[in-house]
Amino acid sequence: MEVIFESKYADVYYLDNKNKVLVVWKSYCELDTYRTFLNHALDAIKLHKCDYVADTRNGFLDNPADTLWVKDYFMPKAKEYGATKIYFIIDKNNSLKEELEGQENNSNDLLEFKYIFDIEEI
């Protein structure tokens, strides 16, 4: 596992054994701070031609401006750079169900979405 970026809000890793980029959300952030992590993830997707995994178990509802940015920028770039799937690691209650399904509905014409409980399911 390669550490790409770490902070109190989220960590970004490249999982070479799975050829995936993993973002582990830790606490709420928005706008430029939020987009920093996803831009690091995009750089890794472009470099490795891999899929994206978001660990949402400590996640949060996004600022609506960030939700729009994910739809209009992140998802199209992820596809352009080589991603074919987006994995959401969810908690047992899927406490962010509406948020995640909204992201899926906004972009399911671009990428396939999978919901998992652990990274080992990939």
C-alpha positions in Angstrom: 0.0 0.0 0.0 1.4 3.4 -1.0 0.4 6.5 1.0 -0.5 9.2 -1.5 -1.9 11.9 0.9 -2.8 12.0 4.6 -4.6 14.5 6.8 -7.1 14.7 9.6 -10.0 14.7 7.1 -9.1 11.8 4.8 -6.2 9.6 3.7 -5.5 8.5 0.1 -3.8 5.3 -0.7 -2.8 3.3 -3.8 -3.4 -0.4 -3.2 -1.0 -2.1 -5.5 -2.1 -5.6 -4.7 -5.6 -4.7 -5.9 -4.8 -1.9 -8.4 -7.2 0.5 -6.7 -7.1 4.0 -5.2 -8.6 4.1 -1.7 -9.9 7.2 0.0 -10.6 6.7 3.7 -12.8 9.6 4.9 -12.3 10.5 8.6 -14.1 13.8 9.2 -16.2 16.4 7.6 -14.6 18.8 5.1 -15.8 20.7 2.1 -14.9 22.7 -1.0 -11.2 23.0 -1.7 -10.2 20.7 1.2 -12.7 18.0 0.1 -11.6 18.3 -3.5 -7.9 18.0 -2.6 -8.3 14.4 -1.7 -10.3 13.5 -4.7 -7.8 15.3 -7.0 -5.0 13.2 -5.5 -7.2 10.1 -6.2 -7.7 11.2 -9.8 -3.9 11.6 -10.2 -3.5 8.0 -9.0 -6.3 6.7 -11.2 -4.6 8.3 -14.2 -1.2 6.9 -13.3 -2.4 3.4 -12.6 -5.5 3.1 -14.8 -7.4 1.8 -11.8 -10.7 1.9 -10.0 -11.7 4.1 -7.1 -12.7 2.9 -3.6 -14.2 5.2 -1.0 -14.4 4.1 2.6 -17.5 5.9 3.8 -17.9 4.2 7.2 -16.8 7.5 8.8 -18.2 9.6 6.0 -20.6 12.5 6.0 -23.2 14.2 3.9 -21.5 16.3 1.3 -21.9 20.0 0.8 -24.3 20.3 -2.2 -21.5 22.2 -4.2 -19.2 19.2 -3.7 -21.9 16.8 -4.8 -22.2 18.8 -8.0 -18.4 18.8 -8.4 -18.3 15.1 -8.0 -21.0 14.6 -10.7 -19.6 17.2 -13.1 -15.9 16.8 -12.6 -14.7 13.8 -10.6 -16.8 11.1 -12.1 -16.1 12.1 -15.7 -12.4 12.5 -15.1 -12.2 9.1 -13.2 -13.7 7.4 -16.3 -11.5 9.4 -18.7 -8.4 8.3 -16.7 -9.3 4.6 -16.7 -11.7 3.8 -13.9 -14.6 1.5 -14.7 -16.0 1.0 -11.2 -16.6 2.9 -8.0 -16.6 0.9 -4.8 -18.3 2.3 -1.7 -17.3 0.6 1.6 -20.3 1.1 3.7 -21.2 0.5 7.4 -23.7 -2.2 8.3 -26.6 0.3 8.4 -25.5 2.1 5.2 -26.0 5.4 7.1 -25.1 7.4 4.0 -27.4 5.4 1.7 -29.2 8.5 0.2 -25.9 10.4 -0.3 -24.2 7.4 -2.0 -27.2 6.4 -4.1 -27.5 10.0 -5.2 -23.9 9.9 -6.4 -24.6 6.7 -8.2 -27.7 8.0 -9.9 -25.8 11.1 -11.0 -23.1 9.0 -12.7 -24.2 5.4 -13.3 -24.1 6.1 -17.0 -20.3 6.6 -16.7 -19.2 4.0 -14.1 -20.4 0.8 -12.4 -21.1 1.2 -8.7 -20.5 -1.5 -6.0 -21.4 -1.4 -2.3 -19.2 -3.5 -0.1 -18.5 -3.9 3.7 -14.8 -4.5 3.6 -11.9 -3.9 1.2 -11.3 -7.7 1.1 -14.5 -8.1 -0.9 -12.7 -6.7 -3.9 
